């Protein structure tokens, strides 16, 4: 994980956010494929990212090099919060 400065973008609405998110994912995929030969992605659930994911469908991408697409959960649960201490 990068420890550099964080940058923010002000976008005009949900559609612009979805378009920007899809562009960032595709750009990261291109960069990873050029540098490592493959791309890994963790998808989050919920409704918020659906518009971005929909924009990826049919996008010009080297899909054969998209490996290990995971489903993630961005929620945080403290280790001691679970009954068995996991």
C-alpha positions as CSV (number, residue, x, y, z in Angstrom):
1,X,0.0,0.0,0.0
2,X,1.3,3.4,-0.9
3,X,2.2,5.8,1.9
4,X,2.5,8.8,-0.3
5,X,0.2,11.9,-0.3
6,X,-3.5,11.4,-0.9
7,X,-5.2,13.3,-3.7
8,X,-8.9,14.0,-4.1
9,X,-11.0,14.8,-7.1
10,X,-14.3,16.7,-7.0
11,X,-16.8,15.1,-9.4
12,X,-20.2,16.4,-10.4
13,X,-22.3,13.3,-9.7
14,X,-22.8,9.6,-9.5
15,X,-22.3,9.0,-13.2
16,X,-19.1,10.9,-13.3
17,X,-17.8,9.0,-10.2
18,X,-18.7,5.7,-12.0
19,X,-16.9,6.7,-15.1
20,X,-13.8,7.9,-13.2
21,X,-13.7,4.7,-11.2
22,X,-13.9,2.5,-14.3
23,X,-11.2,4.6,-15.9
24,X,-8.9,4.2,-12.8
25,X,-9.5,0.4,-12.8
26,X,-8.7,0.0,-16.5
27,X,-5.6,2.2,-16.2
28,X,-4.4,0.2,-13.2
29,X,-5.0,-3.0,-15.2
30,X,-3.0,-1.7,-18.1
31,X,-0.2,-0.7,-15.9
32,X,-0.1,-4.0,-14.0
33,X,-0.2,-6.0,-17.2
34,X,2.6,-4.0,-18.7
35,X,4.7,-4.4,-15.6
36,X,3.8,-7.8,-14.4
37,X,1.9,-9.6,-17.1
38,X,-1.3,-9.8,-15.1
39,X,-3.8,-7.9,-13.0
40,X,-5.5,-8.7,-9.8
41,X,-8.7,-7.0,-8.6
42,X,-10.8,-7.0,-5.4
43,X,-14.4,-6.2,-6.0
44,X,-16.5,-4.6,-3.2
45,X,-20.2,-5.3,-2.8
46,X,-23.2,-3.1,-2.4
47,X,-24.9,-0.9,-4.9
48,X,-22.4,1.9,-5.0
49,X,-19.8,0.3,-7.3
50,X,-22.4,-1.3,-9.7
51,X,-22.4,1.6,-12.2
52,X,-18.6,1.5,-12.4
53,X,-18.6,-2.3,-12.9
54,X,-21.2,-1.9,-15.6
55,X,-18.9,0.4,-17.4
56,X,-16.2,-2.3,-17.4
57,X,-18.4,-4.6,-19.4
58,X,-17.4,-4.4,-23.0
59,X,-14.4,-2.2,-22.3
60,X,-11.3,-2.6,-24.4
61,X,-9.1,-4.6,-22.0
62,X,-6.8,-7.5,-22.1
63,X,-9.2,-9.7,-20.1
64,X,-7.1,-12.8,-20.5
65,X,-4.6,-11.2,-18.2
66,X,-7.1,-10.3,-15.5
67,X,-6.3,-13.0,-12.9
68,X,-7.6,-13.6,-9.4
69,X,-10.6,-11.4,-9.2
70,X,-11.7,-11.5,-5.5
71,X,-14.8,-10.4,-3.6
72,X,-13.8,-8.2,-0.7
73,X,-15.5,-6.8,2.3
74,X,-14.3,-3.3,3.3
75,X,-15.9,-3.4,6.8
76,X,-13.6,-3.7,9.8
77,X,-14.3,-6.1,12.6
78,X,-11.9,-6.0,15.6
79,X,-10.2,-9.3,16.3
80,X,-11.6,-9.5,19.8
81,X,-15.2,-8.9,18.6
82,X,-15.7,-12.4,17.4
83,X,-16.7,-15.1,20.0
84,X,-13.9,-17.5,19.2
85,X,-11.2,-14.7,19.2
86,X,-10.5,-14.9,15.4
